[in-house]
Amino acid sequence: MSTEIEQRRLIAQRLREARQLAGLSQGQVAKMMGMHRPTISEIEAGNRRVSADEIARFADIYDVSTGYLLGNTPDKLAVDDPKLQLAARELAKLSPDALDGLLRALAAVRTESDDKAKD
């Protein structure tokens, strides 16, 4: 098996795991990325190459490092904080539309917080 195929499989696995840990469906991610859901499925199956720009966008959406997605950092994404585990369980219960709305609200809060930190 070639190194390129192994690398693509590792990236695919990490993308899938990061998406699941983020509590997002393939459809939600596809919408956020401006792609079709089958494209996300192909990426997560390792059947489609992912550009550097796409890796950066996935990392931003999943709130992980690009190094993690590329296999350059340890493969542990486990959350040890019980509050975050509870939040993830509750998020998984939301409808896709409700989750999209909540993610937009969280992004707005984070942006506002970042803007205040710059001042």
C-alpha positions as CSV (number, residue, x, y, z in Angstrom):
1,M,0.0,0.0,0.0
2,S,1.4,3.4,-1.0
3,T,2.1,6.1,1.5
4,E,-0.3,8.5,-0.4
5,I,-3.2,6.0,0.1
6,E,-2.3,5.5,3.8
7,Q,-2.2,9.3,4.3
8,R,-5.5,9.8,2.5
9,R,-7.1,7.1,4.7
10,L,-5.8,8.7,7.9
11,I,-7.1,12.1,6.8
12,A,-10.4,10.6,6.0
13,Q,-10.6,8.8,9.3
14,R,-9.7,12.0,11.2
15,L,-12.2,14.1,9.3
16,R,-15.0,11.6,10.1
17,E,-14.0,11.5,13.8
18,A,-13.7,15.2,14.1
19,R,-17.1,15.7,12.4
20,Q,-18.8,13.2,14.7
21,L,-17.2,14.8,17.8
22,A,-18.4,18.2,16.6
23,G,-21.9,16.7,16.6
24,L,-22.4,17.5,12.9
25,S,-24.0,15.5,10.1
26,Q,-22.4,15.1,6.7
27,G,-25.3,17.2,5.3
28,Q,-24.6,20.0,7.8
29,V,-20.9,20.0,6.9
30,A,-21.6,19.9,3.2
31,K,-23.8,23.0,3.6
32,M,-21.2,24.9,5.6
33,M,-18.5,23.9,3.0
34,G,-20.6,24.7,0.0
35,M,-20.4,21.1,-1.2
36,H,-22.9,18.3,-1.8
37,R,-23.3,15.7,1.0
38,P,-22.0,12.8,-1.3
39,T,-18.8,14.8,-1.6
40,I,-18.3,14.8,2.2
41,S,-19.0,11.0,2.1
42,E,-16.4,10.5,-0.6
43,I,-13.9,12.5,1.4
44,E,-14.5,10.6,4.6
45,A,-14.2,7.3,2.7
46,G,-10.8,8.4,1.4
47,N,-12.0,8.3,-2.2
48,R,-11.5,12.0,-2.9
49,R,-8.4,14.1,-2.3
50,V,-8.8,17.2,0.0
51,S,-7.1,20.4,-0.9
52,A,-5.1,22.4,1.7
53,D,-7.8,25.1,1.6
54,E,-10.5,22.4,2.4
55,I,-8.4,21.0,5.2
56,A,-8.2,24.5,6.7
57,R,-11.9,25.0,6.4
58,F,-12.7,21.6,8.0
59,A,-10.3,22.4,10.8
60,D,-12.1,25.7,11.4
61,I,-15.5,24.1,11.4
62,Y,-14.5,21.2,13.7
63,D,-12.3,23.4,15.9
64,V,-9.3,21.2,15.5
65,S,-5.9,21.9,14.2
66,T,-4.9,21.2,10.6
67,G,-2.0,19.2,12.0
68,Y,-4.5,16.8,13.7
69,L,-6.4,16.3,10.5
70,L,-3.2,15.7,8.5
71,G,-2.0,13.2,11.1
72,N,0.9,15.3,12.3
73,T,-0.3,15.5,15.9
74,P,-1.6,12.8,18.4
75,D,-4.8,11.1,17.5
76,K,-6.6,11.9,20.7
77,L,-9.6,14.2,20.5
78,A,-11.3,12.9,23.6
79,V,-12.9,15.6,25.8
80,D,-12.2,15.1,29.5
81,D,-14.4,17.9,30.7
82,P,-17.7,16.5,31.9
83,K,-19.5,19.8,31.0
84,L,-18.3,19.5,27.4
85,Q,-19.4,15.9,27.3
86,L,-22.8,16.8,28.5
87,A,-23.0,19.7,26.0
88,A,-22.1,17.3,23.2
89,R,-24.8,14.8,24.2
90,E,-27.4,17.6,24.3
91,L,-26.3,19.0,20.9
92,A,-26.7,15.6,19.4
93,K,-30.4,15.7,20.3
94,L,-31.1,18.9,18.3
95,S,-32.6,19.0,14.9
96,P,-30.3,19.9,12.1
97,D,-31.9,23.4,11.7
98,A,-31.7,24.0,15.4
99,L,-28.0,22.9,15.5
100,D,-27.2,25.2,12.5
101,G,-28.8,28.1,14.3
102,L,-26.9,27.4,17.5
103,L,-23.6,27.0,15.7
104,R,-24.2,30.4,14.0
105,A,-24.9,32.0,17.4
106,L,-21.8,30.4,19.0
107,A,-19.7,31.7,16.1
108,A,-21.1,35.2,16.6
109,V,-20.3,35.1,20.3
110,R,-16.8,33.8,19.6
111,T,-16.3,36.6,17.0
112,E,-17.6,39.2,19.4
113,S,-15.3,37.9,22.1
114,D,-12.3,37.9,19.7
115,D,-13.1,41.5,18.7
116,K,-13.2,42.6,22.3
117,A,-9.9,40.9,23.0
118,K,-8.3,42.9,20.1
119,D,-9.4,46.3,21.6
